[in-house]
Each structure stands twice: as structure tokens, then as C-alpha cells.
């Protein structure tokens, strides 16, 4: 009965835009450009694209098929394959780690979304020069009240969309925001690459240079896959459970791959050439990490003609990207509570909202009133980011690979993919990747990230 009443997307377009919205977020527009600049420019981009077509493709296919096979969110989806009368610790662990990740990510993600709202508001009121000041960002996040208000605005907006449901909320917002996001990215990228001195940045980003290759280029590109494609967050299992049987999983996955990769490339073209032009060709300027979007980019815009207009368009684009990802994360969390507690959408949304506000407040105040409180030397936001992205997500990916290859069987996934009557074209690549390379890649990311966090290696 529960399965019969489960929400669903209207069709392939609804799934693709919603899944692409989950994938296209701060990971693409904020994180991708500075990693590309730091780890080799064009060679990083080339490796990333290859991984998207292999590693990323395989994990999207596996998670989406798992969701559609079971019509359940991660915990129940994993539990569906437990042997009758027997408790399977691995299945329970795999399901819950996939389910908990979005619950932990969306609070601090909403804090960053709040920062985006603040910057958009300041550009709208013509304060481009103020945003370009060296201490503006640090003063803002140190002001607990201001940062908290912006965080709450973003969180409440996200929860309002989720409250409306799958089709009326998640799908409808994605259908509006994703096309607008593409148009804005094209406008800003064209403006960026036409700045004097910007073509050197275009060449650095698009032309692979083998001299810039290193092992950490590969490891970092693999890690970026999780951010960019929403892999191992439970999102794709949840969205797969809303997918109708007559929708092609493989075609949908290919569209998500293409959409995500195009936006990542557009993000690089928006940011890298502009910063190259601003810095006189110094790629080190791009290695500012989180500071890139909130400190370096405002300086770049302030030095440009039409800087205020470009700033408004850019932060509107970033806000749309952040919202589409945050609603995907929140939807996955709400779906888990609906399935596991038997609650309705409204009650589950309220519970997720309480968790968002509680954990998000820690991250929001972590650079202000709570700056003196750290966990293994990290502020709350940095700790939650490390815990989810560097530890839990690689483990969740390994769990999914083992579930598909050792418990369900690759053949069952192949049957699910071919339910719509279309052949599974990349079947051999999928089988090889899910059995061997994907779990190995995920284990490398886990080991490298943990070793880096504790100073054993430097990334």
C-alpha cells in the first residue's frame, strides 16, 4: 500500500532536471574551479571527464536502479535484500550511512547558501566595492546574528519547497531554476572570457598539459566526483524510487552526466579566465579554497566594468545551484523519515527542519561566537564537511558497490535498467567498474582524505 501511494516524478524530464539539480550545486560552481586551477587546469578537467563517464556513470546507474527496484529510500532499499529471519549488519550499516549523509550535509550547506543570499542582497543594493574589501567576509561570518539570519532564510526556503511535495516542490522548482542557471552561466562565461588577458586562463583550463599531471590530480578529481554528481548521498536512491518504470535509466543518467559536466566546464570558464585577467596570470590566486567565491571573486567583479550587474547575475546563479542541491539533500532525508518512521511528509519535513536548524546553527556560529570550539582542530562547518565528504561518502560508495556486486548481483541491476525495453549499452563498463574499480577508487579517496586531514600526506 505504501509503495502504491509513493510520490513520483512526472517523467524523464522531471527526473533528469531534479537529478541534475542535485548534482549541480556549490560543488560545481565553487569547488570545481579552484581544484582545477590547483591541480593542473586542463589535465585535471580531462581526468575528471573520463571519471565522470566511468566512475560517475556507474554509481549513478547503480543507485538509481536500486531506488527504482525497491521504491524505497536508502535504509529500506538496502534492507529489502536481507535474508528472511536473518539480520544483516552490512545491509543495515550501508543503508543508514547513505541515509545519514544528507541529514548531516544539508545544515552546513544551508549556512553557505545563507552566505550566498547575503552577497546577492549586497550586490542588489549596489555594495560591490564594500564586498571587495579584504575583511568584509571574515567580519560577516564572525557576526553571529547576521550569518544566522541568512542561514535561517535559506533553510526555511528549502523546507518550504520540500513541504510542497515531489512534483509540486522538487520537480517544479528544478524545471524553473535549471534552465535559468544554464542561461546565466553562459552569459557570465562569455563576459569572463572576453576580458583583457582572460584567454590565458581559458587555455590553462581547457588545454591539457601533461607537465601539470600528478597522482594527486587523479585523487582530487575522484573526490570531486562525489561533490559534482551527488554520488553516495542517498539522493539518487531516493530519486530513483520516484522514477517510473517506462523511463530509461541509462538515457537519464547520460543526460545528468552531460548536464553536470557542461556546468562544471562553464563554472571554470566563468571564474578561471576572470581571475587570470585580474591577477595577471597567477594561478595561485585561484587556490584560495572557500575564499575564492566570497573574497577573490568580489575583487574581480569590482575591477570590471558592469561589476555590479555581473555580481548580481553570478550570485543569483550560485543561489539557484545551491537551492536545487539543498532541496535534493533535504528530500532524501525527509523520504528516509517517511519510510522508516511511517510519518507523513509534513511531520517528516518538520523533523528535518529541527535538525537543520540545530546543526546548521553550530556551523553558522562556528566562525563567530563558537569560534573557540573545535573538533579535531576543525570548526563545526569544516568538521561536518570532512566527516561526510571525506569519510562517510567513500564508505557509502563502497557499501553500494558491494551490495550490487555481492548481494543483489549485477545481472539484476541490468534487468532493471532494461525494464523499459531498451538495451543496456554500457553494460560491460558498468559490470567491470562496479565489481572492481569503483570500490578501489572509493577506498583510495577515503585513505587519502583521512591521511591528509591528519597531516600524514599533503594534498
Order of alpha helices (4+ residues) and beta strands (2+ residues): alpha-alpha-alpha-alpha-alpha-alpha-alpha-alpha-alpha-alpha-alpha-alpha-alpha-alpha-alpha-alpha-alpha-alpha-alpha-alpha-alpha-alpha
